[in-house]
Amino acid sequence: MKRSPLPIVALCVIACGSKSLSPAAARIREGNESDLTDCALLQRVKGTASDSDSNAETTAKNKAREEAAALGATHIKWIIPCCTSVEAEAYRCDVPD
């Protein structure tokens, strides 16, 4: 059985500290409660950045988006949306009924 390299690629992007988003992570849309009523919650994702990073919030959010992309998420809802450590819930909104 062949396994998709996507999770490995996403983990490398996270671990390697890339500042640009992968295409899958760039497609993830932000959502709120009303947007996500018909979506499947995948899991909570996190991202962190160094205090010395001048774009710490963006770096942390990008890492969380990459983790969500590796799960197959289409949307993300921020729970802790600020600073050097962020948390969000990853959702997939195109799951058939």
C-alpha positions in Angstrom: 0.0 0.0 0.0 1.4 3.4 -1.0 1.2 6.2 1.5 0.8 9.8 0.6 4.0 11.9 1.1 1.8 15.0 2.0 2.0 14.5 5.9 5.8 14.1 5.6 6.2 17.2 3.5 3.9 19.3 5.8 5.9 18.1 8.8 9.1 19.1 7.1 7.7 22.6 6.4 6.7 22.9 10.1 10.0 21.5 11.4 12.2 23.4 9.0 10.6 26.7 9.9 9.6 27.8 6.4 7.9 31.2 6.4 5.9 30.6 3.2 2.8 28.4 3.1 2.4 25.3 1.1 -0.3 25.4 -1.5 -2.6 23.2 0.7 -2.1 25.4 3.8 -2.7 28.6 1.7 -6.1 27.2 0.6 -7.3 26.8 4.2 -10.0 29.4 5.0 -10.7 31.0 8.3 -14.2 30.2 9.7 -16.5 31.0 12.6 -19.2 29.1 14.3 -21.9 29.8 11.6 -19.5 28.9 8.8 -18.6 25.5 10.3 -22.0 24.0 11.2 -21.9 21.4 8.5 -18.2 20.6 8.8 -16.3 17.8 10.5 -14.0 18.8 13.3 -10.7 17.0 12.6 -8.6 18.0 15.7 -6.9 20.9 17.5 -3.7 22.3 15.9 -1.0 24.5 17.3 1.8 26.7 16.1 4.6 28.5 17.9 7.3 31.0 17.0 10.3 32.5 18.7 10.0 35.7 20.8 12.7 37.1 18.7 10.7 36.6 15.4 9.6 39.9 14.2 6.5 38.2 12.6 5.9 35.8 15.4 2.1 35.7 15.1 2.2 35.0 11.3 4.9 32.4 11.8 2.9 30.6 14.5 -0.3 30.8 12.5 1.5 29.4 9.4 2.7 26.4 11.4 -0.8 25.7 12.6 -2.1 26.0 9.1 0.5 23.5 7.9 -0.6 21.1 10.6 -4.2 21.5 9.6 -3.3 21.0 5.9 -1.6 17.7 6.7 -4.9 16.6 8.3 -6.8 17.5 5.1 -8.5 20.5 6.6 -10.4 23.1 4.5 -11.1 25.6 7.3 -9.5 26.7 10.6 -11.1 28.4 13.6 -8.7 30.3 15.8 -9.1 29.6 19.6 -5.9 31.4 20.7 -5.1 33.7 17.7 -2.3 35.8 19.0 1.4 36.1 19.6 4.0 33.4 19.7 1.7 30.5 20.5 -1.6 29.9 18.7 -4.2 27.2 18.8 -7.0 26.5 16.4 -9.5 23.8 15.5 -9.1 22.3 12.0 -12.2 21.4 10.1 -13.1 19.7 6.8 -16.1 21.2 5.2 -16.5 19.1 2.1 -17.3 15.9 3.8 -20.3 14.2 2.1 -23.4 13.5 4.3 
